[in-house]
C-alpha cells in the first residue's frame, strides 16, 4: 500500500504496465492519484522548539523531517532507543557530549599517551600551527586553565625528558628573564620558593651528589677559574663602550689588575691628570659580600680616598648612556 504524496492520505493504485519514459514499473504504486499535485505545502511546528516550518504535505503526513534543524532532531532524540541498534542516542553538543563523559575522556587520554607520533606527523602539525596567533580571549582561557595546575611526578618527569638537551638562545633567555622578573608576584613567588629550608636542603643534597662525579667536578672547577680570570666582564665591556662614546681618550680600563690604588684594583681610571676612578658592579654580589650596597660604597670610597682618589659608582640600573653622563657631570668630569 502506498499513500498519495500530495498529502491527502488516500491510497494510490498499482502500476500494471512498465513505461520507462514515465518512470513507471510494473508492480509499483503510483506516487499520486490522478489529478493530485506535489506542490501543496503545509506550515507545521518543530517538534523540539515549536518553530514554524514549511513542509510538503507528503512529508507532514508521513511524519518526516518535522524538525527545523539537525540540532533540534538530536536534542529530541537524547536518551531515546535507536530503532536500528537499540542503543541510546547521544547528542554531539552540550552536557550529553560523549567526549565530556569521564570514562570516554580517560580512554582518549590513555590512547594519546600510548601513541607514538611519527616525525613527519610532528612536522605537519608544526607547519599547521606556524604563524597562528591566539586571540586575547583564548590566551586568558589558557592562562586560567594553567594557573595553579598541579602536575604529577610522572608528568614532571616527561616534561624534563622532553626538554633535556634543548639549548635556548641568549635572546630567548633574556626575554624569559625579563618577563618573569618584571612580574612582582612571580618574582616574590620564585624567591619565596627557592629560599625555603626544604628547597635549600634539596639543592644542597643535589649538589653533593653531583660533586661526587669526577667529570662534573673537574668541569665545574674549570668554569669557575675561567669566570674568575675572565676580564673584562660584560658590565665592564658595556661601560667601556659608553665611556668611549661620551669621552674618548679620557678613561682607561684597569679592571684586569694593571693598576692598583693601595692594593685595590679599580675598574676604570682617568688618564688626563684627574684622580677619579670608576667602579661598576651588580648589587646582588655586593649585598652578598658586604651586606648592603651602601656598606660596599663606604668601604671602597674610604680605601681610595686615603690616596686622594674620588670614586664614581655605577650599578646595573645605571648602565646606560644617559645615567653615566649624569654621574660624570655630578663629579664635574663632563662640562
N, C-alpha and C positions, 0 to 999 in steps of 0.2 A: 504494500500500500504506500502511496506517495501523495502528499498534500500539495495543493496548488501554491506555487511560490509567490503569488501576489499577496498572500496573507488572508485570503478569505476562509481558509480552513476546510475547503471541500476537497474530495479525493479526485485525482486525475485518472484518466483511462490508460490501459496498457497499449503499447505500440505493437501492431500486428505485422507491419511490413518494415523492412530495413530501407531507409532512404538516406544515403550517405551525404548528399549535398545539404540536407536539412539537419544532419546530426542525429537522425532517428535510428535506433537499433531495436530490432525485434525482441520483445520480452521486457524491455524497459518501460518506465512510466513517462507520460508527457509531463513536462515541467509546469505547464499552465493549462487551465481549462480554456476552451475556445472562447475568445473574446476578452480574456483577462490579460493584464499587462503587468510588467515587473517594476513600473516606475512609481508605484504608490509607496509613500513613506509615512512613518508614524513617529511622533515625539514621545519618548519614554524617559524614565528616570534611572540613573545609575544605581545599581543595587547596593553600592557601598556608600557613596556620598550624596545620593539623591540629586545629582546634577542633571539638567535636561540634556538629552542627546537625541539625535535623529537617526532612526534605523529603518531599514526596509521592513515591510510588513512580514515578509517571509522569515526574516531573522528574529523579529519580535515574537512571532507565533511559536517558533521553534526554541525560543529562549537562548538565542546565540548572541554573543558579544553585547550583553546588556551591562557593560561597564564602560566608563568614559576613558579609561586608560589601563595599561597593564599593571600599574601600581595599585589601582583600586581592585583589580582582579586578584593580585597577590595578597593584599590585605584581607579580602573577603575569604580567601582560601586558608588562612592561617589556622592550623590545628585540625583542619578537616581531613578526612581519609581520602587518599588518592584512589581513583577508580581503576587504576592500572596496576600499581604496585602495593597498594594497601599501606603506604607509609604517610605520615602526616606531612603537610606542606610546611615549608619554612620560607618566609619572605626574605628577600635579599637585602633588606634595609631595616633599620630600627633595632629594637630590643630583641627581636627574634632572628637577627642575623646569625647564621651558623658560625661565622668566623669569630663572633664575640662570645661564644659559649666556652667555658673554661676547658672542657675536655678537648674541643677542637683546637683551641689556641695552643694547648700543651702538645698536642700531636703535631701541629705545624712547626712549633719551636724545635721539637726533637728532630724532625725531619730536616730542618735547616741546619742544625748543629752537626748532624752526621754527614751532610752533603759536602762534597769537595768541589769547589768551583775551579774549573779549568782556567789556565792563564788567558786564553783567548776570550772567555766569557768576562773575566775581570776587565780586560781591555775594552770590550764593548760597553760594559757598564760605565767605565770611567769616561769614555768618549760621549756616552749619552748624557751624563750629568755635567760634562765640561762646559763651563761658561754660564751655567744656570745659576740664578741668584734667588734666594728665598725672600719673600716679602717680609715686612716688619712684623706682621701678624704671625706668620709662620715661625719667624725667629723667636718671638715671645713665647709661642707654644712649645717650641723645642727647649727653650731656657727653663720654663716652668716644669716640663717633664723630667729634665735632667737635674733640677735643683733638689738637693737633699737625697739624691738617689744612693741607696746602699748597695754596693757591689759585693758579690760573693767572692770568696778566696779563689775559686776556680776561674771566675770572670777576670779578676785582677791578674791571675797568672797568665791567662790567654792574652790579655792586653800587653803584658810585659813581653811575652814571646813575639807578639806581632810587631812591637816597636824595637825589639832588640836588633842592634846593628845599624839602625837608621841614624843618619847624621844630619842635623839641621844646619842650615847656613847661618852665618853670623847675623845676617839681616833678619832672618826668622827668629833667632834667639832674642835679638834686641826688641823686636815687636812684641813677642810674648812677655818679655820682662816689663816693658812699658805698660802693657795692658793690665798685667797682674798687679804691679805696684802702684798704678795710678788709681786703683780702687782701694779706698781706705779700709772698707770692710774686709776685702780679700787680703790685704796686707796684714791687718791685725789678726785675721784668722790663721794665716800661714805662720806668723811669728808665735802666736799662742800655741800652735800645734807643734812646732819644732823645738820649743823651749820647755816642754813638759818633762818632768823627770823620767817618765816612761820612754819618751822618744829619745832623750839623750842616752839613756842606758841601752836602748836598742841600737842606736848609731854606734855607741862605743863597742858593743859586742860584735857588730858587723865589721868595724874597722880592725878589731883584734883578730878576727877570723881571716880577713883579707891580708893582714900584715904577716901572717904565718906563711903565706905563699911567697917563696923567694923571688919569683919573677915579678910579682906585683910590688914587692918591697924595693927591689932594685930600680924598677921603672919609676916609682914614686920619688925615691931619693934623687934620681937624675933630674926629674922635673922640678923638684924643689930647688936644687942647686942652680939649674938654668934660670928659674924665675928670680932667684936672689941676685944672680950676676947679670941679668939682662938689663942693659941700660942703653938708651933712655927708656923709661916706662911710657905707657900710652898717654898718660896725663902730661908728662914732660915733653913728649913729642908734639902734642896738640898745643901746649903753651908756647913752645919754641916757634911754631908756625905763626901764632898770633903776634909774638914779640917781633919777629922779623918783618911782619906786615906793618905794625904800628911804629916801631923804632929800629930800623935796620942798622946794624953795626953798633948797637948800644948795649946789647946783652950777650953774655957768653954762657953756654951750658957747662956746668961743673958738677952735675949730679953723678958723674962716673968716678968721683974721687980725685979729680985733677986739681982741686983747690980746697984748702981747709981753713977754717977760722976757729982757732982754739980746739983743734982735733975734731971739729964738727964740719960736716960737708953740706953746704947749701946747694940748692938745685941750679940757681942762676945768680950771676953777679954782674954788676955794672962795670963796663970796661973803659969808661970815659972819666975816671977820677972821682966818681961819687961812691961813697961807701954804702951801697944799698944792695941787698941780696933778696932773692925771691924763693919762697918755699911753696910748692904745690903738693896737695895731699887729698886723700879721701877721708872724710870724717869718721867712717866706721873703724878704720885701723887706728886712728889716733885715740878714739874713745877706748878701744881695746887695750892700747898700750899705756895711755896716760890718764884714763878715767873720764876726762872730758876734753873737748877741743880747746876750751879756754885755758885749761891747765897746760896743754901742749904748747899753745902760743906763748904763754907766760914764761915757761922754762926756756923755750927756744929763743925768745926775744932777749932774755937776760944773758944767755950764753953768747950771743953775737954782740950785744951792746957793750960787753966788757972790752971789746976790741974796737969799739966805735962804729959798728955796723948797724944800720937800721934794716928791719925785715918787713917784707910785704908777704902776706899770707893769702893764698888762693886755694879755695876748696873746690869740690866737684860742681857746686851750684854756680860758681863764678867763672867757670872755664869757658868763657865766650868773649868775643872781641869787645863788646860794649862794657862789660864788667871790668875787664882787665884795664881798659883805657881809663875808666873812672878811678880805679885804685892807683894807677900811675899818676893821675892828676892830683889826687889827695896827698900823695907823697912828694909832689912837686917835681916829679921826674919828667912829666909832659907839661909843656907850657900851654 
